Each structure stands twice: as C-alpha cells, then as structure tokens.
Amino acid sequence: MTNRDFKKIVREALADLPTYFKKKMDNVEVVVEDWPSQEIAKGRLLLGLYQGIPKPKRGINYSMVLPDKITIYKRPIEFISRGDENSIKNLVINTVQHEIAHHFGISDTRLQELKAK
C-alpha cells in the first residue's frame, strides 16, 4: 500500500470519530511513520503510540506546550494484516481509536476492561 493511501485511511479514521470526541481533542497531532525505533518498540510489534500529557492530567497552567503526538506505524499494521486492504483499514481504525483513548486519559488496562464487556 502506498504511503498516500495509508495516510488517507488514517485521515478517514479520524474523520469518522464521533463528533463529541473530535470536538474534545485538543493540542494533538496524528502522524504516520513506517516503523517505531528499537528504543521505542523494545522488541514489541507496536502499531501506534501516544506521547503527551493526557487531557485529565493537564492543569490550569497547561499552555504554550508542544502538541501531543499520536504516531500510527504503517509497516507493522501491514505486516499483521498481510497486505489485505480491509484488514489494514480495520486495524488502522482500531489503532487510531486506541491511541486517542490514551489522549483522553484511558489506560491500556481500562481499554481491555471495556473491550471485555
């Protein structure tokens, strides 16, 4: 899949978020990279990464800071999806939603609990 097509899927995943979440997202940038660095991945197959200060932890002095960053990793998603376009699209949607949940302060543990319900 071309980088252009992959980025389009990421943009569509963001556009398809419920309006409530789109309006509440603040000071966050979503980017696409091929692979995470070894330092970041630490031997894991990482599909996405949230870096920043989750909204619930932002205090009244939160200003003049760089945007939070959500990175979606193209090659691991393609690898897991075995190049199947529908699988790539679904995995991108899930990864974008997962990382945005971190922006709103939801932990991996809580996400697993919610998924189990």
JOGIMO-V134481 format. One line per field, one symbol per residue. ss: DSSP state (2 for helix, 1 for strand, 0 for the rest). phi: phi as a letter, one per 30 degrees, with the letter a starting at -180 (. if undefined). Layout:
BEGIN
ss = ???
phi = ???
END
This chain:
BEGIN
ss = 002222222222222000222222000111111000022220000001111000222000000000011111122222222000222222222222222222200002222222220
phi = .deddddddddddddddeeedddddbhbccbcbdbddddddhiccdcaacblceedcdddcdahcdddbccccddddddddhideddeedddeddeddddedediddeddddddddd
END
